């Protein structure tokens, strides 16, 4: 028999309070039954289809990008890998149930510019345990935007592998000055102890809104087709997000703050599991309509992450000398502003951006107090960027777009050390070479993009895009001074050393496609 399960003892206190409040407010309750994934071969097809996990998605295709609007989700996956897989060329590398890393057309990680609620996430974990996807609340009210093929320069700097954005669906103001209350409660239960609860509450009128959203997710180890347990596939996390906004005839101001807490969760593809991740994300958005032609936008973002992982708490203990615990933290700050002009079918956009990221990492052994490895010491990355973009969209005819972006990225890092340097001359040599080298790095980047799309019929078109895309090395590629299995989520089991002599990456890209309606007739 299928059941819906809610256990207050498994949830964080704030979730219990909000679930109770939601019921008292009379919110609409949507309970989805547990899904039976293994069907008997004699089960009728109609019965099997009724047990398939359901995701409600609305899609819109506009020139040069695809937009998916997720209204509700009852998937047993705790992240968004199922709806993301609906986008052509997109997949998610599942290093863990809550550590999925987006891949687009074969490129992944930092090469795919992924924004969450308008923020470039500053992940604390050097192997992507707290990937951008881990910062999304599973409340079923998200909008996914994929910039198809070669990303436009307005999508951001360093988009050599494409660009994708996930954000909470915009709040629609009401037509009345009277405040209205609405909300939704989701309760889901699946196999392997996977449970999910989410609640949203909105108070809104024609000028103001306040929205509160929260989720809680938990799962046990999964099983293989033969019934064997798959280790380190368990997870537990929760989050809460408060947002609000106000609009006038010519302007709008919105803001949000979100706390995301991941507790003990497995990452089977990596050498350690998650003990905890505490993440904070906040933002402000301002939009001003100067007149019928000109609009100004400004955005501020802040992201702090603290993370502990180890190889002994959640796995079978190894030799005591091989116990490792890694404490990492990161801080991210960003600001961007743009001004756009719309004249008939032509839109011009000009913008400026700044991003700052700082990373720190220490590795210890709880059984050996003298052991330490200062892995990354106050690594700082600063990005400065400007761009211009012009788009001409002729209804039912053609669309073209051209743009250019110039960026500069500056790096610096503090000296590193390890107790092993006192006993091992090779470790001492690695440390000394790194500390005496010039750790300040600077990269100048240029992006140029041109796109053309012609409509042949209501559902037929062809397009071509050309681009030059450049990307600076990520901090792991530069500053990994001691050989470790740090691969920014690649999870290939190899050890790597950084290289301070790395240069920027440059890609010369062409994208050509055609969409035709073909009708096949048979006698």
HELIX and SHEET records of a PDB file:
HELIX    1   1 UNK A    8  UNK A   10  5                                   3    
HELIX    2   2 UNK A   13  UNK A   24  1                                  12    
HELIX    3   3 UNK A   45  UNK A   50  1                                   6    
HELIX    4   4 UNK A   81  UNK A   84  1                                   4    
HELIX    5   5 UNK A  109  UNK A  111  5                                   3    
HELIX    6   6 UNK A  132  UNK A  135  5                                   4    
HELIX    7   7 UNK A  153  UNK A  155  5                                   3    
HELIX    8   8 UNK A  320  UNK A  322  5                                   3    
HELIX    9   9 UNK A  419  UNK A  422  5                                   4    
HELIX   10  10 UNK A  425  UNK A  436  1                                  12    
HELIX   11  11 UNK A  475  UNK A  479  1                                   5    
SHEET    1   A15 UNK A  28  UNK A  32  0                                        
SHEET    2   A15 UNK A 180  UNK A 189  1                                        
SHEET    3   A15 UNK A 195  UNK A 204 -1                                        
SHEET    4   A15 UNK A 208  UNK A 219 -1                                        
SHEET    5   A15 UNK A 235  UNK A 247 -1                                        
SHEET    6   A15 UNK A 251  UNK A 262 -1                                        
SHEET    7   A15 UNK A 273  UNK A 289 -1                                        
SHEET    8   A15 UNK A 294  UNK A 310 -1                                        
SHEET    9   A15 UNK A 325  UNK A 343 -1                                        
SHEET   10   A15 UNK A 346  UNK A 365 -1                                        
SHEET   11   A15 UNK A 368  UNK A 393 -1                                        
SHEET   12   A15 UNK A 398  UNK A 412 -1                                        
SHEET   13   A15 UNK A 441  UNK A 457 -1                                        
SHEET   14   A15 UNK A 460  UNK A 471 -1                                        
SHEET   15   A15 UNK A 505  UNK A 515 -1                                        
SHEET    1   B 6 UNK A  55  UNK A  62  0                                        
SHEET    2   B 6 UNK A  65  UNK A  73 -1                                        
SHEET    3   B 6 UNK A 142  UNK A 147 -1                                        
SHEET    4   B 6 UNK A 163  UNK A 168 -1                                        
SHEET    5   B 6 UNK A 113  UNK A 116  1                                        
SHEET    6   B 6 UNK A 119  UNK A 120 -1                                        
SHEET    1   C 3 UNK A  90  UNK A  94  0                                        
SHEET    2   C 3 UNK A 100  UNK A 104 -1                                        
SHEET    3   C 3 UNK A 107  UNK A 108 -1                                        
END                                                                             
